[in-house]
Amino acid sequence: MTLINGLPAHVLLVHVVVVLIPLTALALVAAALWPRAARRLGVLLPVLALVGLISVPLTTQAGEWLERHVADDAMVRRHTELGDGLLPWALGLFALALVVWWAGRQGPAEPGRQGGGARWSALPVRIVVGVLSLAVAVGAVVDVYRIGDSGAKAAWHDAYSKTATGAEHGS
């Protein structure tokens, strides 16, 4: 994917990543810490994480195409390097979203029920999954911020004047 309606695809796809990765991170932490939230979110949590995961390499690939079509610049190279590091975070969000969703489906053990496997309400499991989810969520959101900040700086560092250049409209 290179162009969408005449615009570089990266410029449009980046918005999907900037919205979905932090949204998935927030939903994951909520679901990991509160089993009721996991049950309410249901399959939406792993689906959201999967769409976010898929959007990362699509956006990265579109960004690599765009990089070849702009002037060579240290800021663009830095942005590209940072962008290459988001996929592991997105993969972590997806993997943990699957775990939280699966565990949320198990629910608390019902009285009189035999077997039933792992209980989501088991405190040690909830603590480990909660800590991992929080760590991956924070890492993913910080990485999205760093990548976005470097991309904005690369795109805009010489593209505007700090003072108005034309007549003000409406005065």
C-alpha positions in Angstrom: 0.0 0.0 0.0 1.6 3.3 -1.1 -1.1 5.9 -1.8 -4.7 6.4 -0.7 -6.7 8.9 -2.6 -3.4 10.6 -3.7 -1.9 10.8 -0.2 0.9 8.7 1.1 -0.8 5.7 2.9 1.5 6.1 5.9 0.0 9.6 6.7 -3.5 8.0 7.0 -2.6 4.6 8.5 -0.6 6.2 11.3 -3.9 7.4 12.8 -5.1 3.9 13.1 -2.0 2.9 15.1 -2.1 6.1 17.2 -5.7 5.4 18.2 -5.8 1.6 18.5 -2.6 0.8 20.3 -3.3 3.2 23.3 -7.0 2.1 23.3 -6.0 -1.5 23.3 -3.5 -0.8 26.1 -6.2 0.9 28.2 -8.7 -1.9 27.6 -6.2 -4.6 28.4 -5.2 -3.0 31.7 -8.8 -2.6 32.7 -9.6 -6.2 31.8 -6.5 -7.6 33.4 -7.2 -5.8 36.7 -11.0 -6.3 36.8 -12.3 -9.7 35.7 -15.8 -8.1 35.3 -14.3 -5.7 32.7 -12.8 -8.7 30.9 -16.1 -10.5 30.8 -17.9 -7.3 29.6 -15.3 -6.6 26.9 -15.4 -10.2 25.8 -14.0 -11.0 22.4 -13.8 -7.3 21.6 -10.5 -7.1 23.5 -8.5 -9.6 21.4 -10.2 -8.3 18.2 -9.1 -4.8 19.0 -5.6 -6.0 19.8 -5.5 -8.0 16.5 -6.5 -5.0 14.4 -3.9 -2.9 16.2 -1.3 -5.6 15.6 -2.1 -5.9 11.9 -2.1 -2.1 11.5 1.5 -1.8 12.8 3.3 -3.6 9.9 1.0 -2.1 7.3 1.8 1.4 8.6 5.5 0.6 8.9 5.6 -0.7 5.3 3.8 2.4 4.1 6.3 4.5 6.0 9.2 2.7 4.4 7.7 3.5 1.0 7.3 7.2 2.0 10.9 7.3 3.4 12.2 6.4 -0.1 10.1 9.3 -1.5 11.3 12.1 0.7 14.6 13.8 1.1 17.2 12.0 3.2 17.1 13.4 6.6 18.4 12.4 10.1 15.0 13.1 11.7 13.2 10.8 9.2 15.8 8.1 9.8 15.3 8.4 13.6 11.5 8.1 13.1 12.0 5.0 11.0 14.2 3.4 13.5 11.8 4.1 16.3 8.8 2.9 14.2 10.5 -0.5 13.7 10.3 -1.1 17.5 6.5 -1.0 17.9 5.7 -4.4 16.5 6.9 -6.4 19.6 4.8 -4.1 21.8 1.7 -4.7 19.6 2.4 -8.4 19.7 2.7 -8.3 23.5 -0.7 -6.5 23.7 -2.3 -9.1 21.5 -0.9 -12.1 23.4 -1.9 -10.7 26.7 -5.3 -9.7 25.3 -5.8 -13.4 24.3 -4.8 -14.5 27.8 -7.1 -12.1 29.5 -10.0 -12.9 27.2 -9.5 -16.6 27.7 -9.2 -16.3 31.4 -12.2 -14.0 31.6 -14.2 -16.7 29.8 -13.3 -19.2 32.5 -14.9 -17.0 35.1 -14.9 -17.9 38.8 -15.5 -21.5 39.7 -19.2 -22.3 40.1 -20.3 -24.2 43.3 -20.5 -27.9 42.6 -18.6 -27.7 39.4 -15.9 -30.3 38.9 -12.6 -29.7 37.1 -12.9 -26.5 35.1 -9.2 -25.7 34.7 -7.6 -22.5 35.9 -9.7 -19.9 37.7 -9.4 -16.3 36.6 -10.1 -15.3 40.2 -7.0 -16.9 41.5 -5.1 -14.0 42.9 -1.5 -15.0 41.9 -2.7 -15.4 38.2 -4.4 -12.0 38.3 -1.4 -10.3 39.8 1.0 -11.7 37.2 -1.3 -11.0 34.3 -2.0 -7.6 35.7 1.6 -6.6 36.1 2.6 -7.9 32.7 -0.4 -6.1 31.1 0.4 -2.9 32.8 4.1 -3.1 31.8 3.4 -3.9 28.1 0.6 -1.3 28.0 2.9 1.5 29.3 5.7 0.4 27.0 3.4 0.4 24.0 1.9 3.8 24.8 5.3 5.4 25.5 6.6 3.9 22.2 3.7 5.2 20.2 4.3 8.7 21.7 8.0 8.6 21.0 7.4 7.4 17.4 4.6 10.0 16.8 6.7 12.8 18.3 9.7 12.0 16.1 7.4 11.7 13.0 5.8 15.0 13.7 9.2 16.7 14.1 10.5 15.1 10.9 7.4 16.2 9.0 7.1 19.7 10.3 10.6 20.9 11.4 11.1 23.2 8.4 7.5 23.2 7.0 6.0 26.3 8.7 6.9 29.8 9.9 6.5 30.7 13.5 5.2 34.1 12.4 2.2 34.6 10.1 3.2 35.0 6.5 -0.1 36.2 5.0 -2.9 38.6 5.7 -5.1 37.4 8.6 -8.6 36.4 7.4 -11.7 37.9 9.0 -10.0 41.0 10.5 
